[in-house]
Amino acid sequence: MVSVLPGDTRAESARAERRRIVLTAAREIFVRHGYHGASMDDIGIRAGMSKPVLYTHFPSKLDLYLAVLQIYLDRMVEGTREALNSPPGEHKVRRAVRSYFDFVDQDAGGHTLVFESAVPSEPVVRWRVRNAMAECAVLVSAELRAAGMPDARAYTCAFGLVGASHAAARHWLDAGRPIPKDDAIDTTVALYWTGLSGIRQAAAQFAAAGNGEPSSRSSLGS
């Protein structure tokens, strides 16, 4: 059995704190200057440590960028998860939509690292963003499946809801918040709620038909 000495614990705690300081400084620099405009020198100065110390925590600027990016991706997924833990009904849909508006509205532009990355050609960046979006869609699709929607249809619909929510929230922010956030959320939810009600009806008719095609009476808008 390996014992952990108090000195070892203090050293690990100090290292964790230095890493936190580096990530905080890097978030500020990347958001302000973008990936290509940021330098490890700038980040080191903002963090109050030398570049050699900086490189003991992150071997490259890309590694540091990915660590910062992951913070925002985890926040986005967790916001979706918390929203969907609310009671069923329109309230849950509204909370899910609000989670995306909150995500783009908070932390002074950090969402741009997710949706407007300066390094989209980097495979690992694209993979991480796609993976987080897919995780959000899986959470939403689980709710749709629980409401009786077939798996493939639920997953397709969930991707549409997640993508459209992000698009609506980003448009609201980019347009300079032309209406109060609650009004923007209510407008977005009104569209989604009507759409989801219609899709649930279509899914029920699909199941009743039992022939692999929706009933001819189904309508997504009804």
PyRosetta script that sets phi, psi and omega in degrees:
from pyrosetta import init, pose_from_sequence

init()
pose = pose_from_sequence("MVSVLPGDTRAESARAERRRIVLTAAREIFVRHGYHGASMDDIGIRAGMSKPVLYTHFPSKLDLYLAVLQIYLDRMVEGTREALNSPPGEHKVRRAVRSYFDFVDQDAGGHTLVFESAVPSEPVVRWRVRNAMAECAVLVSAELRAAGMPDARAYTCAFGLVGASHAAARHWLDAGRPIPKDDAIDTTVALYWTGLSGIRQAAAQFAAAGNGEPSSRSSLGS")
pose.set_psi(1, 130.5)
pose.set_omega(1, -178.3)
pose.set_phi(2, -94.4)
pose.set_psi(2, 125.2)
pose.set_omega(2, 179.6)
pose.set_phi(3, -90.2)
pose.set_psi(3, 145.9)
pose.set_omega(3, 177.6)
pose.set_phi(4, -101.4)
pose.set_psi(4, 117.9)
pose.set_omega(4, -179.1)
pose.set_phi(5, -78.1)
pose.set_psi(5, 150.8)
pose.set_omega(5, 177.6)
pose.set_phi(6, -54.1)
pose.set_psi(6, -36.3)
pose.set_omega(6, 179.1)
pose.set_phi(7, -64.0)
pose.set_psi(7, -37.0)
pose.set_omega(7, 178.0)
pose.set_phi(8, -64.3)
pose.set_psi(8, -41.4)
pose.set_omega(8, 179.7)
pose.set_phi(9, -64.1)
pose.set_psi(9, -42.1)
pose.set_omega(9, 179.3)
pose.set_phi(10, -64.9)
pose.set_psi(10, -38.9)
pose.set_omega(10, 179.9)
pose.set_phi(11, -65.4)
pose.set_psi(11, -42.2)
pose.set_omega(11, 178.6)
pose.set_phi(12, -65.7)
pose.set_psi(12, -38.2)
pose.set_omega(12, 179.0)
pose.set_phi(13, -65.3)
pose.set_psi(13, -40.9)
pose.set_omega(13, 179.1)
pose.set_phi(14, -66.2)
pose.set_psi(14, -39.7)
pose.set_omega(14, 178.7)
pose.set_phi(15, -65.0)
pose.set_psi(15, -42.3)
pose.set_omega(15, 178.9)
pose.set_phi(16, -62.2)
pose.set_psi(16, -38.1)
pose.set_omega(16, 179.1)
pose.set_phi(17, -68.0)
pose.set_psi(17, -40.2)
pose.set_omega(17, 177.5)
pose.set_phi(18, -63.7)
pose.set_psi(18, -39.0)
pose.set_omega(18, 178.1)
pose.set_phi(19, -63.3)
pose.set_psi(19, -41.7)
pose.set_omega(19, 178.6)
pose.set_phi(20, -61.4)
pose.set_psi(20, -41.4)
pose.set_omega(20, 179.4)
pose.set_phi(21, -63.9)
pose.set_psi(21, -41.9)
pose.set_omega(21, 178.8)
pose.set_phi(22, -62.3)
pose.set_psi(22, -45.5)
pose.set_omega(22, -178.6)
pose.set_phi(23, -64.2)
pose.set_psi(23, -39.5)
pose.set_omega(23, 177.9)
pose.set_phi(24, -63.1)
pose.set_psi(24, -45.6)
pose.set_omega(24, 178.8)
pose.set_phi(25, -64.2)
pose.set_psi(25, -42.2)
pose.set_omega(25, -178.5)
pose.set_phi(26, -65.0)
pose.set_psi(26, -39.5)
pose.set_omega(26, 177.4)
pose.set_phi(27, -58.0)
pose.set_psi(27, -45.4)
pose.set_omega(27, -178.8)
pose.set_phi(28, -63.5)
pose.set_psi(28, -44.2)
pose.set_omega(28, -176.9)
pose.set_phi(29, -70.4)
pose.set_psi(29, -44.1)
pose.set_omega(29, -179.7)
pose.set_phi(30, -65.2)
pose.set_psi(30, -41.2)
pose.set_omega(30, 179.5)
pose.set_phi(31, -65.7)
pose.set_psi(31, -39.1)
pose.set_omega(31, -175.8)
pose.set_phi(32, -76.5)
pose.set_psi(32, -40.1)
pose.set_omega(32, -171.5)
pose.set_phi(33, -115.2)
pose.set_psi(33, -7.6)
pose.set_omega(33, -175.5)
pose.set_phi(34, 78.1)
pose.set_psi(34, 172.7)
pose.set_omega(34, -176.6)
pose.set_phi(35, -64.7)
pose.set_psi(35, -50.0)
pose.set_omega(35, -174.8)
pose.set_phi(36, -72.6)
pose.set_psi(36, -29.5)
pose.set_omega(36, 180.0)
pose.set_phi(37, -80.7)
pose.set_psi(37, -14.9)
pose.set_omega(37, 179.8)
pose.set_phi(38, -87.1)
pose.set_psi(38, 149.6)
pose.set_omega(38, 176.6)
pose.set_phi(39, -131.4)
pose.set_psi(39, 154.1)
pose.set_omega(39, 177.2)
pose.set_phi(40, -63.7)
pose.set_psi(40, -30.0)
pose.set_omega(40, 176.1)
pose.set_phi(41, -61.9)
pose.set_psi(41, -47.5)
pose.set_omega(41, -180.0)
pose.set_phi(42, -61.0)
pose.set_psi(42, -43.0)
pose.set_omega(42, -179.2)
pose.set_phi(43, -65.4)
pose.set_psi(43, -41.7)
pose.set_omega(43, 178.2)
pose.set_phi(44, -61.5)
pose.set_psi(44, -43.2)
pose.set_omega(44, 178.5)
pose.set_phi(45, -62.9)
pose.set_psi(45, -44.6)
pose.set_omega(45, -179.7)
pose.set_phi(46, -64.6)
pose.set_psi(46, -34.1)
pose.set_omega(46, -179.9)
pose.set_phi(47, -83.2)
pose.set_psi(47, -12.8)
pose.set_omega(47, -179.7)
pose.set_phi(48, 74.4)
pose.set_psi(48, 36.3)
pose.set_omega(48, 178.6)
pose.set_phi(49, -145.9)
pose.set_psi(49, 159.2)
pose.set_omega(49, -177.6)
pose.set_phi(50, -74.8)
pose.set_psi(50, 161.4)
pose.set_omega(50, 179.4)
pose.set_phi(51, -63.4)
pose.set_psi(51, -39.9)
pose.set_omega(51, 176.7)
pose.set_phi(52, -57.8)
pose.set_psi(52, -39.6)
pose.set_omega(52, 177.8)
pose.set_phi(53, -67.2)
pose.set_psi(53, -40.3)
pose.set_omega(53, 178.6)
pose.set_phi(54, -57.7)
pose.set_psi(54, -42.9)
pose.set_omega(54, -177.7)
pose.set_phi(55, -72.7)
pose.set_psi(55, -13.6)
pose.set_omega(55, 174.2)
pose.set_phi(56, -73.0)
pose.set_psi(56, -21.3)
pose.set_omega(56, 179.6)
pose.set_phi(57, -95.7)
pose.set_psi(57, -38.4)
pose.set_omega(57, -178.9)
pose.set_phi(58, -138.0)
pose.set_psi(58, 118.2)
pose.set_omega(58, -174.3)
pose.set_phi(59, -70.1)
pose.set_psi(59, -14.3)
pose.set_omega(59, -180.0)
pose.set_phi(60, -154.1)
pose.set_psi(60, 164.9)
pose.set_omega(60, 177.1)
pose.set_phi(61, -63.6)
pose.set_psi(61, -36.8)
pose.set_omega(61, 179.0)
pose.set_phi(62, -63.6)
pose.set_psi(62, -42.3)
pose.set_omega(62, 178.1)
pose.set_phi(63, -60.5)
pose.set_psi(63, -40.7)
pose.set_omega(63, 178.9)
pose.set_phi(64, -67.4)
pose.set_psi(64, -42.0)
pose.set_omega(64, 178.4)
pose.set_phi(65, -60.7)
pose.set_psi(65, -42.9)
pose.set_omega(65, -179.6)
pose.set_phi(66, -63.7)
pose.set_psi(66, -37.5)
pose.set_omega(66, 178.7)
pose.set_phi(67, -65.5)
pose.set_psi(67, -40.8)
pose.set_omega(67, 177.1)
pose.set_phi(68, -66.7)
pose.set_psi(68, -45.7)
pose.set_omega(68, 178.9)
pose.set_phi(69, -56.1)
pose.set_psi(69, -42.8)
pose.set_omega(69, -177.1)
pose.set_phi(70, -63.8)
pose.set_psi(70, -31.0)
pose.set_omega(70, 176.9)
pose.set_phi(71, -59.2)
pose.set_psi(71, -45.7)
pose.set_omega(71, -179.1)
pose.set_phi(72, -71.2)
pose.set_psi(72, -38.4)
pose.set_omega(72, 178.5)
pose.set_phi(73, -64.0)
pose.set_psi(73, -42.7)
pose.set_omega(73, 178.1)
pose.set_phi(74, -62.7)
pose.set_psi(74, -38.2)
pose.set_omega(74, 179.3)
pose.set_phi(75, -65.0)
pose.set_psi(75, -40.6)
pose.set_omega(75, 179.6)
pose.set_phi(76, -63.8)
pose.set_psi(76, -46.5)
pose.set_omega(76, -179.2)
pose.set_phi(77, -65.4)
pose.set_psi(77, -43.2)
pose.set_omega(77, -178.8)
pose.set_phi(78, -64.2)
pose.set_psi(78, -36.0)
pose.set_omega(78, 176.9)
pose.set_phi(79, -62.3)
pose.set_psi(79, -40.7)
pose.set_omega(79, 177.0)
pose.set_phi(80, -65.0)
pose.set_psi(80, -43.4)
pose.set_omega(80, -178.5)
pose.set_phi(81, -63.0)
pose.set_psi(81, -44.5)
pose.set_omega(81, 179.7)
pose.set_phi(82, -64.1)
pose.set_psi(82, -40.1)
pose.set_omega(82, 180.0)
pose.set_phi(83, -62.2)
pose.set_psi(83, -40.2)
pose.set_omega(83, -176.3)
pose.set_phi(84, -80.2)
pose.set_psi(84, -5.0)
pose.set_omega(84, 174.0)
pose.set_phi(85, -86.2)
pose.set_psi(85, 0.2)
pose.set_omega(85, 178.0)
pose.set_phi(86, -77.1)
pose.set_psi(86, 168.8)
pose.set_omega(86, 179.4)
pose.set_phi(87, -59.8)
pose.set_psi(87, 156.7)
pose.set_omega(87, -178.1)
pose.set_phi(88, -68.5)
pose.set_psi(88, 164.4)
pose.set_omega(88, 177.2)
pose.set_phi(89, 107.5)
pose.set_psi(89, -167.9)
pose.set_omega(89, -176.2)
pose.set_phi(90, -61.7)
pose.set_psi(90, -31.0)
pose.set_omega(90, 179.4)
pose.set_phi(91, -58.2)
pose.set_psi(91, -40.8)
pose.set_omega(91, 179.5)
pose.set_phi(92, -66.3)
pose.set_psi(92, -42.5)
pose.set_omega(92, 177.4)
pose.set_phi(93, -61.0)
pose.set_psi(93, -43.5)
pose.set_omega(93, -179.0)
pose.set_phi(94, -63.0)
pose.set_psi(94, -41.5)
pose.set_omega(94, 179.7)
pose.set_phi(95, -66.3)
pose.set_psi(95, -35.8)
pose.set_omega(95, 178.2)
pose.set_phi(96, -64.8)
pose.set_psi(96, -45.8)
pose.set_omega(96, 178.6)
pose.set_phi(97, -63.2)
pose.set_psi(97, -42.7)
pose.set_omega(97, 179.2)
pose.set_phi(98, -59.3)
pose.set_psi(98, -34.2)
pose.set_omega(98, -178.4)
pose.set_phi(99, -60.8)
pose.set_psi(99, -34.0)
pose.set_omega(99, 178.9)
pose.set_phi(100, -76.5)
pose.set_psi(100, -38.4)
pose.set_omega(100, 175.4)
pose.set_phi(101, -63.6)
pose.set_psi(101, -41.3)
pose.set_omega(101, 177.8)
pose.set_phi(102, -64.0)
pose.set_psi(102, -38.7)
pose.set_omega(102, -178.0)
pose.set_phi(103, -61.4)
pose.set_psi(103, -45.3)
pose.set_omega(103, -178.2)
pose.set_phi(104, -79.2)
pose.set_psi(104, -20.3)
pose.set_omega(104, -174.8)
pose.set_phi(105, -87.9)
pose.set_psi(105, -15.3)
pose.set_omega(105, -173.9)
pose.set_phi(106, -104.8)
pose.set_psi(106, 158.8)
pose.set_omega(106, 173.4)
pose.set_phi(107, 65.4)
pose.set_psi(107, 30.5)
pose.set_omega(107, 166.9)
pose.set_phi(108, 46.1)
pose.set_psi(108, 58.6)
pose.set_omega(108, 171.2)
pose.set_phi(109, 93.7)
pose.set_psi(109, 5.5)
pose.set_omega(109, -179.8)
pose.set_phi(110, -63.1)
pose.set_psi(110, -25.4)
pose.set_omega(110, 179.9)
pose.set_phi(111, -63.5)
pose.set_psi(111, -22.2)
pose.set_omega(111, 180.0)
pose.set_phi(112, -65.0)
pose.set_psi(112, -26.3)
pose.set_omega(112, 177.7)
pose.set_phi(113, -66.1)
pose.set_psi(113, -26.7)
pose.set_omega(113, 179.9)
pose.set_phi(114, -85.8)
pose.set_psi(114, -48.3)
pose.set_omega(114, -169.7)
pose.set_phi(115, -100.5)
pose.set_psi(115, -16.5)
pose.set_omega(115, -178.5)
pose.set_phi(116, -132.7)
pose.set_psi(116, 43.1)
pose.set_omega(116, -176.9)
pose.set_phi(117, -59.7)
pose.set_psi(117, 140.0)
pose.set_omega(117, 177.5)
pose.set_phi(118, -78.5)
pose.set_psi(118, -5.4)
pose.set_omega(118, -179.3)
pose.set_phi(119, -125.5)
pose.set_psi(119, 49.6)
pose.set_omega(119, -178.2)
pose.set_phi(120, -66.6)
pose.set_psi(120, -19.5)
pose.set_omega(120, -179.9)
pose.set_phi(121, -77.0)
pose.set_psi(121, -11.9)
pose.set_omega(121, 178.7)
pose.set_phi(122, -74.5)
pose.set_psi(122, 116.8)
pose.set_omega(122, -174.4)
pose.set_phi(123, -54.5)
pose.set_psi(123, -40.0)
pose.set_omega(123, -175.9)
pose.set_phi(124, -69.5)
pose.set_psi(124, -29.8)
pose.set_omega(124, 176.2)
pose.set_phi(125, -67.8)
pose.set_psi(125, -49.4)
pose.set_omega(125, 178.9)
pose.set_phi(126, -58.6)
pose.set_psi(126, -41.6)
pose.set_omega(126, -177.8)
pose.set_phi(127, -63.9)
pose.set_psi(127, -43.8)
pose.set_omega(127, -178.1)
pose.set_phi(128, -65.1)
pose.set_psi(128, -42.3)
pose.set_omega(128, 179.1)
pose.set_phi(129, -65.4)
pose.set_psi(129, -46.8)
pose.set_omega(129, 178.2)
pose.set_phi(130, -59.7)
pose.set_psi(130, -40.5)
pose.set_omega(130, -178.0)
pose.set_phi(131, -64.4)
pose.set_psi(131, -41.1)
pose.set_omega(131, 179.2)
pose.set_phi(132, -67.6)
pose.set_psi(132, -42.4)
pose.set_omega(132, 177.8)
pose.set_phi(133, -62.4)
pose.set_psi(133, -39.9)
pose.set_omega(133, 178.7)
pose.set_phi(134, -65.8)
pose.set_psi(134, -37.1)
pose.set_omega(134, 179.0)
pose.set_phi(135, -64.3)
pose.set_psi(135, -41.1)
pose.set_omega(135, 175.6)
pose.set_phi(136, -61.2)
pose.set_psi(136, -43.3)
pose.set_omega(136, -179.6)
pose.set_phi(137, -64.5)
pose.set_psi(137, -37.1)
pose.set_omega(137, 177.7)
pose.set_phi(138, -62.3)
pose.set_psi(138, -42.0)
pose.set_omega(138, 179.0)
pose.set_phi(139, -62.1)
pose.set_psi(139, -44.4)
pose.set_omega(139, 179.4)
pose.set_phi(140, -67.5)
pose.set_psi(140, -41.5)
pose.set_omega(140, -177.9)
pose.set_phi(141, -64.0)
pose.set_psi(141, -30.6)
pose.set_omega(141, 177.8)
pose.set_phi(142, -62.3)
pose.set_psi(142, -38.2)
pose.set_omega(142, 177.1)
pose.set_phi(143, -66.5)
pose.set_psi(143, -41.0)
pose.set_omega(143, -179.9)
pose.set_phi(144, -68.0)
pose.set_psi(144, -38.2)
pose.set_omega(144, 177.1)
pose.set_phi(145, -65.2)
pose.set_psi(145, -38.1)
pose.set_omega(145, 179.0)
pose.set_phi(146, -64.0)
pose.set_psi(146, -26.1)
pose.set_omega(146, 177.6)
pose.set_phi(147, -84.2)
pose.set_psi(147, 0.0)
pose.set_omega(147, 175.3)
pose.set_phi(148, 104.5)
pose.set_psi(148, 7.7)
pose.set_omega(148, -179.1)
pose.set_phi(149, -82.4)
pose.set_psi(149, 138.4)
pose.set_omega(149, 177.6)
pose.set_phi(150, -58.9)
pose.set_psi(150, 151.7)
pose.set_omega(150, -172.2)
pose.set_phi(151, -54.5)
pose.set_psi(151, -53.2)
pose.set_omega(151, -175.1)
pose.set_phi(152, -63.5)
pose.set_psi(152, -41.7)
pose.set_omega(152, 179.9)
pose.set_phi(153, -66.3)
pose.set_psi(153, -40.5)
pose.set_omega(153, -179.4)
pose.set_phi(154, -63.3)
pose.set_psi(154, -42.4)
pose.set_omega(154, -177.8)
pose.set_phi(155, -68.2)
pose.set_psi(155, -41.4)
pose.set_omega(155, 177.9)
pose.set_phi(156, -62.3)
pose.set_psi(156, -45.9)
pose.set_omega(156, 179.6)
pose.set_phi(157, -63.1)
pose.set_psi(157, -40.4)
pose.set_omega(157, -178.3)
pose.set_phi(158, -63.3)
pose.set_psi(158, -41.1)
pose.set_omega(158, 177.1)
pose.set_phi(159, -61.6)
pose.set_psi(159, -39.8)
pose.set_omega(159, 178.8)
pose.set_phi(160, -64.4)
pose.set_psi(160, -42.7)
pose.set_omega(160, 179.9)
pose.set_phi(161, -64.3)
pose.set_psi(161, -44.4)
pose.set_omega(161, -179.5)
pose.set_phi(162, -63.8)
pose.set_psi(162, -47.9)
pose.set_omega(162, -178.7)
pose.set_phi(163, -64.4)
pose.set_psi(163, -42.0)
pose.set_omega(163, -179.1)
pose.set_phi(164, -68.3)
pose.set_psi(164, -36.8)
pose.set_omega(164, 177.8)
pose.set_phi(165, -63.3)
pose.set_psi(165, -44.2)
pose.set_omega(165, 177.7)
pose.set_phi(166, -62.8)
pose.set_psi(166, -42.8)
pose.set_omega(166, -178.3)
pose.set_phi(167, -63.6)
pose.set_psi(167, -43.3)
pose.set_omega(167, -179.7)
pose.set_phi(168, -65.0)
pose.set_psi(168, -42.2)
pose.set_omega(168, -178.8)
pose.set_phi(169, -66.6)
pose.set_psi(169, -41.5)
pose.set_omega(169, -180.0)
pose.set_phi(170, -68.2)
pose.set_psi(170, -37.9)
pose.set_omega(170, 177.0)
pose.set_phi(171, -61.9)
pose.set_psi(171, -43.6)
pose.set_omega(171, 179.3)
pose.set_phi(172, -59.2)
pose.set_psi(172, -42.5)
pose.set_omega(172, -179.4)
pose.set_phi(173, -71.1)
pose.set_psi(173, -46.2)
pose.set_omega(173, -178.3)
pose.set_phi(174, -64.3)
pose.set_psi(174, -29.3)
pose.set_omega(174, 179.5)
pose.set_phi(175, -79.3)
pose.set_psi(175, 1.1)
pose.set_omega(175, 177.7)
pose.set_phi(176, 86.3)
pose.set_psi(176, 28.9)
pose.set_omega(176, 179.9)
pose.set_phi(177, 52.7)
pose.set_psi(177, 60.0)
pose.set_omega(177, -173.4)
pose.set_phi(178, -65.1)
pose.set_psi(178, -22.7)
pose.set_omega(178, 175.8)
pose.set_phi(179, -132.5)
pose.set_psi(179, 159.9)
pose.set_omega(179, 178.2)
pose.set_phi(180, -56.0)
pose.set_psi(180, 148.6)
pose.set_omega(180, -176.6)
pose.set_phi(181, -58.9)
pose.set_psi(181, -40.9)
pose.set_omega(181, 179.9)
pose.set_phi(182, -61.4)
pose.set_psi(182, -37.6)
pose.set_omega(182, 177.8)
pose.set_phi(183, -66.8)
pose.set_psi(183, -40.8)
pose.set_omega(183, 178.2)
pose.set_phi(184, -63.7)
pose.set_psi(184, -40.0)
pose.set_omega(184, 178.6)
pose.set_phi(185, -65.8)
pose.set_psi(185, -44.9)
pose.set_omega(185, -180.0)
pose.set_phi(186, -60.9)
pose.set_psi(186, -40.4)
pose.set_omega(186, 179.3)
pose.set_phi(187, -64.3)
pose.set_psi(187, -43.4)
pose.set_omega(187, 179.6)
pose.set_phi(188, -66.0)
pose.set_psi(188, -43.0)
pose.set_omega(188, -179.5)
pose.set_phi(189, -64.3)
pose.set_psi(189, -38.2)
pose.set_omega(189, -179.6)
pose.set_phi(190, -58.0)
pose.set_psi(190, -40.9)
pose.set_omega(190, 178.2)
pose.set_phi(191, -67.9)
pose.set_psi(191, -47.4)
pose.set_omega(191, -176.9)
pose.set_phi(192, -67.5)
pose.set_psi(192, -40.3)
pose.set_omega(192, -176.3)
pose.set_phi(193, -63.7)
pose.set_psi(193, -43.5)
pose.set_omega(193, 176.6)
pose.set_phi(194, -62.6)
pose.set_psi(194, -42.4)
pose.set_omega(194, 179.9)
pose.set_phi(195, -64.1)
pose.set_psi(195, -43.6)
pose.set_omega(195, -179.7)
pose.set_phi(196, -65.8)
pose.set_psi(196, -38.4)
pose.set_omega(196, 178.7)
pose.set_phi(197, -61.3)
pose.set_psi(197, -42.6)
pose.set_omega(197, 178.9)
pose.set_phi(198, -66.1)
pose.set_psi(198, -38.6)
pose.set_omega(198, -179.1)
pose.set_phi(199, -68.4)
pose.set_psi(199, -37.7)
pose.set_omega(199, 177.2)
pose.set_phi(200, -62.5)
pose.set_psi(200, -41.0)
pose.set_omega(200, 178.1)
pose.set_phi(201, -63.4)
pose.set_psi(201, -42.9)
pose.set_omega(201, 179.4)
pose.set_phi(202, -64.1)
pose.set_psi(202, -38.5)
pose.set_omega(202, 179.8)
pose.set_phi(203, -64.8)
pose.set_psi(203, -39.6)
pose.set_omega(203, 179.1)
pose.set_phi(204, -65.0)
pose.set_psi(204, -40.8)
pose.set_omega(204, 179.1)
pose.set_phi(205, -69.4)
pose.set_psi(205, -33.1)
pose.set_omega(205, 176.0)
pose.set_phi(206, -61.1)
pose.set_psi(206, -46.9)
pose.set_omega(206, -179.6)
pose.set_phi(207, -66.0)
pose.set_psi(207, -38.7)
pose.set_omega(207, -178.3)
pose.set_phi(208, -67.3)
pose.set_psi(208, -35.4)
pose.set_omega(208, -179.1)
pose.set_phi(209, -65.7)
pose.set_psi(209, -40.7)
pose.set_omega(209, 175.3)
pose.set_phi(210, 66.6)
pose.set_psi(210, 16.8)
pose.set_omega(210, -177.3)
pose.set_phi(211, -120.8)
pose.set_psi(211, 14.7)
pose.set_omega(211, 176.5)
pose.set_phi(212, 84.2)
pose.set_psi(212, -0.3)
pose.set_omega(212, 178.3)
pose.set_phi(213, -130.4)
pose.set_psi(213, 145.1)
pose.set_omega(213, 176.2)
pose.set_phi(214, -63.1)
pose.set_psi(214, 153.2)
pose.set_omega(214, 175.1)
pose.set_phi(215, -60.8)
pose.set_psi(215, 147.8)
pose.set_omega(215, -180.0)
pose.set_phi(216, -65.3)
pose.set_psi(216, -14.6)
pose.set_omega(216, -179.5)
pose.set_phi(217, -87.6)
pose.set_psi(217, -8.0)
pose.set_omega(217, -175.4)
pose.set_phi(218, -70.2)
pose.set_psi(218, 149.1)
pose.set_omega(218, 177.5)
pose.set_phi(219, -149.5)
pose.set_psi(219, 125.3)
pose.set_omega(219, 179.7)
pose.set_phi(220, -66.3)
pose.set_psi(220, -20.2)
pose.set_omega(220, -177.8)
pose.set_phi(221, -96.3)
pose.set_psi(221, -1.1)
pose.set_omega(221, -177.3)
pose.set_phi(222, -96.4)
pose.dump_pdb("model.pdb")
